[in-house]
């Protein structure tokens, strides 16, 4: 986890998760984590163990919160030298950015640290806050329960926000449940304006709803019917299309809505 730096002035948070098998690399990247333009991309590459070189490139959008089409995205292409899986803790490299048609967009630099190193720094900050006499116990309790690694694994679905998901599947499964303490949160889910789940109370046991995808775009709207015993309304919604699983968490007040657009991909990666 680290950052992308553009033109020596713009810094954007960046996470990279990769697996390697006989020199073939695959995984995903996450850009602008928790921001208005948070984007998850598929990543593929090659690893030369003898030369200790890792080449990787972003190839397609899995989801984004940016209000633009997939063809407008700039994909990172780069090479890391002196890299060894599970040993290298810090990385720095320049990269080139290319659109999906291989036209050049923007270049920059990529700085990354191993997640265990990031977590160690986070733990130091939490310990320092807990020792401070200037910070209230309520704030200390909230920070002490913060799990950085877990927070990076899901989206926060906020009021009037649109999450765009790209999929080539014919249908997706919505997996809905209360990820914490059951507190009576209720939601209604609409698919292209038609209710497919009415006033449903989220439980720790999952509820699975299959949604057929239409050509072009299928719009899912999630409405908070209440805020349960503990505000706001926080229900986990996982989108599984058989290839990718996107985990999201609602953060809504009563009556507020959030939107998920599932855009059909005609190109198979």
N, C-alpha and C positions, 0 to 999 in steps of 0.2 A: 504494500500500500504506500502511496506517496502522492506525487503531483505531476501534472503536465504543465510545462511553462511555454507560453507562446510569445514571441516577439520580446522576450526578456521582461515583460510587464504583466501579462495575464497568467494567473496561476489557477489551475483547476484540479480538484482532488481526483485521484485515480487509484483504482484497485485492479490487480491482475491475479487471476487464479488459473494455473496451468497444471496439466498432467502430461507425462512423457512415457511413451511406449515404443521401444526399439527405434528411437530417433524421431518418431512422429509426435507432434505436440498439439494439444487442443485444450480449449477452456473458454474463458470469457473475461472481458474487461468491464469495469464499472466506472463511469465518468460523472463528475459533478454529484458526488454521493450526497443524497438528501436535499439537493438543490432543485431549482425550477426546471433545469434541463438534464436531470439525471437520465443516463442512457446506459443500457447494457448491450454489449456487442459480442458476437461469436468471434473466437480467436483460433487461428491455426498456424502451425509453424513447423520448424525442423530444428533438431538439436544434434550438434556434432560433438560427441563426447571427447574425442581425441583433441580437437582444437578448442574445446570448451567454448563453443559459440552457439548462441540461441537466436534464431531468426523467427520472428512472428509478425503476424498481420491481422488486423481486424477485418472481418469479411462480410458481416451482415448485422443488422440491428435485431436484437431480441425484443427490447422494449425501449421506449423513450417518453419523457415528459415534455420534449420540445415540440412546438406546433409547426413542424416542417415534415416534408415527405422524405422517404428513405433515400432518394437519389441526391438529396442535399447534404448528406452526412459525409464528413471527412474522416477517413479511416487511417489509423496509425500503422506504419510499416517501419520496423526497426530491427537492429541486431545488437545483442549484448555479447561482449567479449569477456573472457575470463570468468565464465559462469559455470557453476556446478549445482545441479539440483540438490536441495535440502542442505546445502552448505553455505552458499553465497547469501550474505545478509543485507548487502546494499548494492544498488545498481544505479548506473547513470549512463544515458545514451542519447544521442541526437536521433531524431526521426523525421521521416517525410510523411506528409499527409496526402492521400489520394481519394478522389471521389470514386464511386462504384464503376465509372467508365474509365478509370485510371488517369483522369485529368488531375493535375496537381492542384492542391488547395493550400494548405498551410504547413509549415515546418516548425519544429520546436525541440525541446529537450524533455526527457522523461527521467524522474528521480523516484526510486522505490526503495523501501525497507521491508525486510521480512516481517510478517504479521506478529510473530512472537516478540520481536523487537518493539513494534508499535504498542502492543499490549503492555509490555513492561514499562514503557514511558507513561501510558495511561494509568497504570497502577501507582506509579510514583506521584502523579498529580492527585489522585484520589487520596492517597495517604497524607499528602501535604495538606489537603483541604480538611481532612478529618482531625488533624492536629491543631488547626487554626481555631482560636477563640473568637474570631471576628465573624464567623459564619454560623448561621442558625442550625440547630439540629435537624430541622425539617429538610433543609437543603442538603445537608450531609447525608441524610437517609436516601434522598433521591439519587444523589451522585453515587453513593455506595452501592446501590442496586443496579447501576448502569452496566450493561454488558456490551462492550464495543463490538465484539465479533458477531454477536447475535443481531445487533442493530444494522449491520452492514448486509445482512442476508435478506432483508425485506424492504419493500417500499412503504411509504406512509401515504395513504390515500386521503388527501385533504379536500376541503370544501371547494367545489367548482373546478377541481383540477382534472385534467384529461391525461390518462396513461395510455399510450399507443403501443399495442403489442403486434408484432409481425409473426404470422404463422401460415404454413402451407397445409395445415390439417383440415379435414372436413368438419371436425367438431372438437370441442374442448370440454374438459371437466372442470367445473368450479367446485373446489373443496373448501367448505366453510366450517369454521369452528371458533370457539372462544379460546384464545391462546393462553390466557391467564386464569384468574379466578372467575367462575361463572357468576355474573352479576345481572343477568336479565337483559342484556343488550339485544335489541330486535332490529332487523333490517328487512327491506323489501328490495328485490332485484328485478330489474326490467331488462328485456332483450329487445332492442329495436322498438321500444315503447310498450311492449306487452309484458305484464308481470309473469315471471317464471318462479318466483318464490315470494310469498306474501307474509309480511309481519312475522318473519321467522326468528325465534329466540335461539341465539347461538349457544351451543353446549360444548363441553370438552370433547364429546364424541363428534366425529366429522359428519357433515351432510354433503353429499355429492350430487351435483346437478349437471346433467349433460346439456350442452348448448351447440346446436348445429350452426355452422358458420356460413353466412351468405357470401356471394361473390362481392368483392369490393370491400365492404366494411360491415361489421356487426358491432353495434353499440350497446354496451352494458352500463346501466345506471344503478348505483347502489344508494339507497335512501335510508337514513337513520330514523327509525320510528320512535326511538327514545334514547336515553343516555344510561339506562340501567341504574344500578345502585351506585356505581362509581363512574362519574363523567370523565371524559366524553365517551361516545360510542366507539368501542374498539373491538372489531371482529376481524379475525384472520380470514383472508380470501386467497386461496392458491389457484392459479390457472395452470392446468396441465394439458398440453396438446400432444403428448406422446414423445416430444423431442425436448422441450424445455418446460421447467416448472418455475413459475414466477410467484413468489410469496409476497403478499401485501397485507397491510394492516390499516383498517379504517381509523380515522381520527375526526369524528364528526359530532356536532351538536344535533339535538332533535330537529328534524325537518331538513337538515342539510343533505346535499347529494354530492357524489363524486362519480366520475365517468371513466370507463375503460373501453377504448376502441380497439377491436381486433381486426387488423388489416390483412387480407389474404395475399400471400406471396405466391407468385407464379414461378419463381426461380427456386430450384432446389439446391441448397448449398452443398 
